[in-house]
Amino acid sequence: MASTKRDLLIDTAQGLFYQHGFRATGIDTILAESGVAKKTLYNHFKSKEDLIVACLYRRDQQLLELLENSIEQLAPQQKCQPQLARIMAFF
């Protein structure tokens, strides 16, 4: 559950972007789905593109957290595998 209106906007936009795509999802659709006022959206994001960047950043952070948690569960000898090192270097 979103803790702030900014989080709610990102959550809503992220779901709609994945469902319909960036171009097919308009600001008005995001606002209607989230129940947030247009002024509030523009207080948090300068443009739709800024909202897209925030969604991509959050998704990147979620993926990184998932990878880190997965690596922590590996046996110590598995953590040193070169493939994992290359993946983590990417992030």
C-alpha positions as CSV (number, residue, x, y, z in Angstrom):
1,M,0.0,0.0,0.0
2,A,1.3,3.5,-0.9
3,S,2.5,5.5,2.1
4,T,2.2,8.9,0.3
5,K,0.4,10.4,-2.6
6,R,3.7,10.3,-4.5
7,D,3.9,6.6,-3.9
8,L,0.3,6.1,-4.9
9,L,1.0,7.9,-8.2
10,I,4.0,5.8,-8.9
11,D,2.2,2.6,-7.9
12,T,-0.8,3.4,-10.1
13,A,1.3,4.6,-13.0
14,Q,3.6,1.6,-12.9
15,G,0.6,-0.8,-13.0
16,L,-1.0,1.1,-15.9
17,F,2.3,1.4,-17.8
18,Y,2.9,-2.3,-17.6
19,Q,-0.7,-3.0,-18.6
20,H,-1.1,-0.5,-21.4
21,G,2.3,0.9,-22.2
22,F,3.8,4.3,-21.6
23,R,2.4,6.0,-24.7
24,A,-1.1,4.6,-24.3
25,T,-1.4,5.6,-20.6
26,G,-2.3,9.3,-20.2
27,I,-1.9,11.5,-17.1
28,D,-5.7,11.7,-16.9
29,T,-6.0,7.9,-16.7
30,I,-3.4,7.8,-13.9
31,L,-5.2,10.5,-12.0
32,A,-8.6,8.9,-12.4
33,E,-7.3,5.5,-11.2
34,S,-5.3,6.9,-8.3
35,G,-7.9,9.5,-7.2
36,V,-5.1,12.1,-6.9
37,A,-5.6,15.7,-8.1
38,K,-3.7,17.0,-11.1
39,K,-2.0,19.7,-9.1
40,T,-0.7,17.1,-6.6
41,L,0.8,15.1,-9.5
42,Y,2.6,18.2,-10.8
43,N,3.8,19.1,-7.3
44,H,5.7,15.8,-7.3
45,F,6.6,15.4,-11.0
46,K,7.3,18.0,-13.6
47,S,6.0,15.9,-16.5
48,K,4.8,12.4,-17.5
49,E,8.4,11.7,-18.4
50,D,9.5,12.4,-14.8
51,L,6.8,10.0,-13.5
52,I,8.1,7.4,-15.9
53,V,11.6,7.9,-14.6
54,A,10.4,7.5,-11.0
55,C,8.6,4.2,-12.0
56,L,11.7,2.9,-13.7
57,Y,13.9,3.9,-10.8
58,R,11.5,2.1,-8.3
59,R,11.5,-1.0,-10.5
60,D,15.3,-0.9,-10.7
61,Q,15.5,-0.7,-6.9
62,Q,13.0,-3.6,-6.5
63,L,15.0,-5.8,-8.8
64,L,18.3,-4.9,-7.1
65,E,16.7,-5.8,-3.7
66,L,15.5,-9.1,-5.1
67,L,18.9,-9.9,-6.4
68,E,20.6,-9.0,-3.2
69,N,18.2,-11.1,-1.1
70,S,18.6,-14.0,-3.5
71,I,22.4,-13.8,-3.2
72,E,22.2,-13.7,0.6
73,Q,20.4,-17.0,0.6
74,L,23.1,-18.7,-1.4
75,A,25.8,-20.9,0.3
76,P,29.1,-18.9,0.8
77,Q,30.9,-20.8,-1.9
78,Q,28.2,-20.0,-4.4
79,K,28.4,-16.2,-3.7
80,C,31.7,-16.0,-5.4
81,Q,30.6,-17.3,-8.8
82,P,31.7,-14.9,-11.6
83,Q,28.3,-14.8,-13.1
84,L,26.8,-13.2,-9.9
85,A,29.7,-10.8,-9.8
86,R,29.0,-9.6,-13.3
87,I,25.2,-9.3,-12.6
88,M,25.8,-7.2,-9.5
89,A,28.4,-5.0,-11.3
90,F,25.7,-4.2,-13.8
91,F,23.7,-2.5,-11.0
